[in-house]
Structure formats: structure tokens, C-alpha cells
Amino acid sequence: MKVNIRAVAIAVSLATTMGLAQANNTPSNQVPLNIDTWQQQRHIGQAQMKDFYPNMLAVNAQDVFQVNHQKRDYELHEIPSLARLLNHPATGSVVIMNSEGDVLLEQYRNGHDRSTTFSDQSSTKSIGYILLNKAIAAGKIKLTDKVEQYIPSIGSGFRGRTVGDVAAMNVNHSVAELAAYTGDKDALANFDKDESVIGMQRNDDRMELREWIESITSMGDSNEWQGEIANYATINTSVVGWLVEAATGEPLAKQVRDLFHEVGGENTMFMGTDFAGTPVVGASMMSSTIDFARYGRLLISNKAQVAKDIKDAAKAGQPVPAQLTHIDSHYYKSAIMNEYGVGHSGWAGQLIWADPESGTIIAINSMVQSELPAPYDHFNKEYQAAFDVVKHLRAKK
């Protein structure tokens, strides 16, 4: 199955009528926001999701990682791509800091401030990178291990694939998000079910995440992916979380809580869960942007490992659509990687990016109201600015 990205873009106009954004006769500016209406007004829902997400765990860090707000680098404002992004009406917030905690730039728009909690959306998938690397370093799991070694009950959607396949979005299962965007009825039905199970839509059946994972089937005769780009799906990262839990013997909820304490946020951090309390590590971290940047430090805590992963990704990873990052990038170990570092973008224009060479972390929360969940034109602006910042700070260092 090969995905035509041009077809994805053309199909944007179909998204609302297909129900992808849960559109109905409700006015687009209806308040209050709730689980039924937020996707119609994502531009404000991104900053209020903690108030209506059905199930969550919450962490107030026991020890706050102190940052220094007196180290501003005003030269960053002179980078054209970043200046354009900072002035973009859909940009809610931007924080640039280094791994030592020096805040080099911090800006908020549209009434937001340092305490605003944004939904980080699919940027959350990078948690899979952190937890998987911890488990690999502890000798608990290998990328070459088969999924059923840790989840014997797994269905045909993932059975026979390796841990590395799942973490690289290299599985041909029936939850095909890009196919859903192009109007495939079966893919759309599974997409909507997936969204409800992970908490993004109403889940009246109370179906649990792992029950859903077990039921996922392959797409056609084989679950071996043959596409030209990564078969992007949030459920893959949820499987990574389950694999890490099974391999380590440590509950995923505890691992997420420990990770949030390690972040050392100054505000409460949230993680959505299913009705059984299983964290949705693929799409539901909620944090303030300053804490989002603190979280980014963990992506490059082991700089030698990240540098190796970036090299390995070019060989073993799956290509990321060129429309997204605009440069050669690969999906590997549940993160996007290229010559400028590692990170992940998210629905409506969220981005976390970290560069192991300069120690730079860039956290962006946007408020894009678009029919297509992945607004490529806006992502391009974000990635361009992030890469230009990395180049600038590498040169200074």
C-alpha cells in the first residue's frame, strides 16, 4: 500500500463531511468546550483539554528543574524564519532553552502565559523514544525482538513484527490514519474507534486501549509495510508503551509518573489515559510550554546515544513525508530524526525539538484551526525555524 501525499492534501475538503473532526450542526464557536465539540474549535481546545479530557493522571514534580530567565539571546529574534513564526497569529507560545536550563527565548501570544497548559498532541509520541531507550539500556528489550514475545495475545495487526518495526511506524495494520484522511471507509471507521479509545472522542462503550490493540488486524494478507513513507498511526506508540511495560515488569503509569517527576516542571503535567488508567503515550501529554521545553532535555540526556540513533535512523528508520519537515528525515524509535536533532510534531502545530550537538531545545505550541490534522504548511514554518535556530546556536557554540 503506497500513500499519495498529494491525495492527502486534496482530500482536506472531505475531512469535515467524513466526520473526521466530529462535525455536526453545532456552531463552530460553541462553548463550553467538551469531548464532543473540541475538535471543531481546536485552536482554543488545545489550551483547555485538561478541563474536558475524560481520564488523566496528573503530576506535580517533587523537585522543580530550575531555569535561568536572565540568559536571553536576542539575536534569535533576527532569524527570519523564527521572526515570522513568532508573529504568526496561530502561534500560541515558543520557548527556546538549552539543556542547562538557560531560557534563550520565551514568547506567548493570544492571551497565554507561562502557566497555560497546552495539549502537546502527537509530540507526546517522543515519550516512547525516552522509555524505549531506558528499557534497551537496561537490557530488558531489543529492537529485533518480536512483538508477541512480550504480548502473546497480540492480534494479526502486529504479530510477527519487531519492536523496531512498531517504533518506526513500519507496520501495515488496519489503523491507517493517512488512508482515513483520503476517504477510505474502513480506515475511517478504525480511525474513529482509535480516537475514542485514546480519549480524543466519546467512548460510550468504555473500550480499553489494550483490548483495542489486541483486536487490530493486518491490512490485507500481510502486516509488512511496503509504503514509501512511514505508516503513521498513534496506536503504534501505544504498543511501544505496552511492550516497554511487559519487558520491564514496571507499570506504564508508574514509568510516566516517574518521567514527569524527572522533567521537573513548575506546573502540573497531565497524561491522558483510557478508562482502565493506561497512559496514552502516543497523543495525550499536556504541559505548559516552559515545562514542554524542560521535557525536551530528556530527549538528549544521553547525547552519544542520540547521535548514534540519528545515524541509525537514516538506515533503519522509515521516511517522513517531505511535506512535513521539508528536509530528509526518518521515523525511528518513536521519534523524528534528521541532521539537526530529534523530536516530534503534533496535531494543530505542536513541536518539540532537541539538538544533541548544541544542547538546544525548542518547544512550540500552536493554535491552528485547519481541516487537515497535520497542517503541513504550518509544520514547515516550525521545522524551518527550529533548524535555523539549531544552525545559529551550533555556530555560536
N, C-alpha and C positions, 0 to 999 in steps of 0.2 A: 504494500500500500504506500503510494507516494503522495505527499501532501503538496498541493499547489498553493503557495503563499499568496499569489495574485488572486486566486479564487477566494481565499480567506478575506482579503481586503474588499473584494467586490461584494461578498456576502454580508458585509456590515449592515446593509439596509434591511436584511432579513432577520436580524437578531431580535428585534422587538417583537415582530409578528410571530416568531417561533416560540416566544415565551422565555428566551434565554435570560432576559433581565426581569422576568416575572411581571411583565407589563399587563395592565388591565385598564379598567376605566377610571382608575384612581388618578387624580391630578398629580402631575409630576412634582408639585411643590407642597404636597400634603404633609402635615405634621400632626402628631408626633411621629418620628421615625420608629419603625418596628421591623421585625423579621420579614414581614410581608411587603414593606414599602421601601426599604433602604436602597435596594438596587436600582430603583427608579431615580434616586437622588444621591448617587454615590459620592458626589462632590462634597456633600456635608455628612453623609453616613460614615465616611472614612474616619472622621474625628469624633464619632459618637457611638461606635459599635459596641464599646464596653457596656453601654447602657441598655442594649437590647439583644446581645448575643445570648442564646439560650443557656449555655453551660460554659463555665470558665473556672480556671484556677487562677489565683492571684498571689503575687509575691512582693513583699516589701523587703528589699535587701537588708540583711542584718548589718552589713558593712558597706557603706557607700564608697564607690571609687571616686576619689576627689579629682576634679578637673580644674584647670587654671584658665580663667577667662581673661587674663591680662596678657596673653601671648598672641593677640590678633595679628594676622598677616594681611594688611590692607591691599597688598599687591594682587591678592587673589581676585579682588573686585575688578581688576583691569584685564582679566582674561575674558575675551569677548563672549565665548560660549557660556561661561558661567554668569557673566553680567546679564545676558539675555534670559537665562533661566531664573535668576534672582528676581527679574522684573516681570516674569510670566504670570498672568493672572491666575493660572491653575496651580502655581507653586505655593504650597502651604508652609513649608519650612525647609531649611537647609542647614546642616551642621557639618563642618569640616574640622577634624581634630587629628592629632597624632596618637600613636599608641601609648605615649607617656601621659596623655591627658591634657595636652595643651590645645585649647579651643582656638583654632585659627580663624574661623568664620562662623557666625551664627545669625540667622535671619528668619523672621517669622512674618507671615502675611495673613490677610483675611481674618484678622481677629484672634489668631492663635498665638500662643506663647510657650515658654519653656515647660509648662505643666500640661499642655494639651496632649491627650493620649490619642494617637492615631492607630488605625489598623494597618499593620505592615503588609498584609495580604501575602502574596507568594514569596516575598522576601524572606518569609519565615522558613522556606524550604532550606535555606542555608544552615538552619539548626541541624538538619540531617548531616551536613558536612562535618560539623563540630562533633556530634555524638558518634558518628561512624568512625571518625579518626581516633577518638578516645578508645573505642572498642577495639579497633585494629591495633593500636599501640599497646593495649593490654593483652594482646594475643588471643582475644575472645572470638574473633571473626576474620575472615579473609574475603577479598573481593571475588575470588574464584569459587567460593562455596555456593552450592545450590540452595535456593530459597527453601525447599522442602526439608532441608537438613535442620532448619530451625522452626519451620512452621509446617508440620506434617499434614495438617488439614487444608493446606492451600489448594485452591482450585486451578483449573486449566489456564487461567489468565496469567499466572506467574510460575506454575510448576515447571521445573526444568531450567528456568533462567537463573543466572547467578546474581549474587549480591551486587556485583559491579554493574550488571545489566540494569537492574532496577534503579540503582543510584544514578545511572547515566541516562535515564528515560529511554532505555533501549529494549522495550517490551511491547509486543503487539497484542494488547488486550482490548476488551470491548469498551473501556472508558477512554474514548478518543476525543479529547477536547477540541482539537482543531477541526476534526471531521464534523463535530456538532455545530461549530460555527458556520460550516458550509451547507448546513441543512439536512444532513444525514439523520433520518428519523430515529433509527436505533441508537445511534451515537448520542443524539439529543436526549432520549429517554434515560440512558445511563448517566449522562452528564447531570441531568436534573436530580436523579436519585443520589448521585455522588454529592452534589451541592447540599441536599437536605441532610444526608448522614453526617457531613462535616460541619453542619451548623449554619450554612450560608442561606438556606431556605428552610421553610417549615418542615418539621419531621414528625408528623402526626402518628406515624407507625412506630416511632421510637426505635427505629432500626439502628443497631450498634455498628460502629466503624469496622470492627474485625469480622463481624458477621457478613458485612457487605464485601469486605476484601476476599473472604473465602468463596463468595458466590460469583466473583468476576471470572468471566470466561475469555478464552483467546478470541482474537478477531480472525475468523476463518480457520483453516486447518492447522495453523502454526502460530505460536506466540513469539516467534523470532521476528524481530523488527527488520524490515527491508527498506524503510524510507530513507530519504536523502537528508532529513534533519531529525533531531530528537523528537520522539513521540511524547510530547509534553502532556503530563497529567498529574494533578495534585496527589492522586491516590498512590502514586509510586513512592512519594516521600513518606506517606503513612505506613507503607510496607517496610520502608527502611527503619522507621521507628520501632515497629514490631520486631523486626529482625535484631535490632540492637538490644531490645529488652530481652528477647529469648536467648541471645548469645551471652549476655552479661548476667542474666538472672536478676537484674535490678529493674523494678517497675519503671516504666517510661515516665510516669507522672513525677516520680522522685528525681529522675535524671533531669527533667525540665525544671523542676523547682531548684535543684542544685545549680543548674546552669544560670538561672535568673539571679540567684544569690551571687554567683561568680561575676555576673555583669556589674553588680554594684550600683544599680540605678538609684536616682534620687526621688523617683516617682514610682508608684505601683506599676508593675508589669503584669500583663494578663496573657493567658493562653486559653483559647477555646478548646473545649473537649466535646466528646459525644455524650449521650445520655448515660453511658456507663462510667464516664470520667476519664476515658482515654484521650490524651492530648492529641490535637490535630496539628502535628508538627509541620504540615505542608502549607498551611494558609492562615493561621489564626493568632500569631503573636500580636499583641497590642502594647505600644510603648510610647513614651514621649520621644521626640526626635533626639534630644540630648542623650537619652538612655539608649536609643537605637544606635547612636554612634558609639556609646560605651560597649554595647553588644558587639559591634563590628571589630573591636580589639581582639575578641576571641577567635575570629576567623584567621588571624595571622599571629596567634600566640606562639606557634611553632613555625618560624619563618622558613627554616630549612625544609620542613615538610611541605609547606605551601609551594615553595619554589619547585620542588620535585613534582607535586601534583599538577602544577601548571604545565610542566613539560610532558608528563604522562597523559594529560587530558588531550593534548594535540594528537596523540596516537590512539588512545583507548576511549576517548570521550565521543559524544555524539555532537554533530554540528548544530549550532544555534542559528535560527533564521537570520540572514544578513540584515533584514529589515529591522531587527531588534537592536543589535549593538553596533551595527554598521562596520564592524571590523571582524576578522576571523576569530571566532570564539567557540568554545566547546562546553558541553554539559558533562560534568564528571563529578562523582561523589556527592551528588545533590547540590551542586553549585555551578555557576557560570564562571569560566576561566579564560583568560587571554593574557597577552604580554603585559598588561597593566595591572593584573591582580586577580582577585576573586570576589564574588558577591552574588547578588540575585536581585532581580526586579520583581515588581508585584502589580497587581490589578490597579488601574487608575493612576499609575505613575509613581509607585514607591520604589526606592532603590537603596540598597546597602552595598558599598564597595570598599574593599580594603587592599592596599598595596604592601606586600611584604618588604619590598626594597626600600621604600621611603618611610614606611610606617604610617602612611596616610589612611584615614578612614573618612568616608563621605556618606552621610545619611540624608536622604531626601524623602519627604512626604508630600504628595501632590493631591489635588482635588479635581481630577479630570472627570468630566461628565461626558462620556462617549458611549456609543452603541457597542463598539468593539472592546471587550475586556482588556485586550492588550493594545493600547493606542500607540502604534509603532512610531508615529511622528514625534510624540512627546518623549517616548523612551529614547529615541535617537538624540534628542536635545540633552537628556540627562546623561546618557553614556558619553556623549561628546564632551560635555562639561567635566564629567568625572575623569576621563582620560587626560584632558588638558590640564586639570589640576594635578594629577599624578605626574605628568611630564614636567610641569613647572616646579613641583616640590622635589622631584628627583634631581633636577638641575641645580636647585639651591643647595641641596644636601651634599 
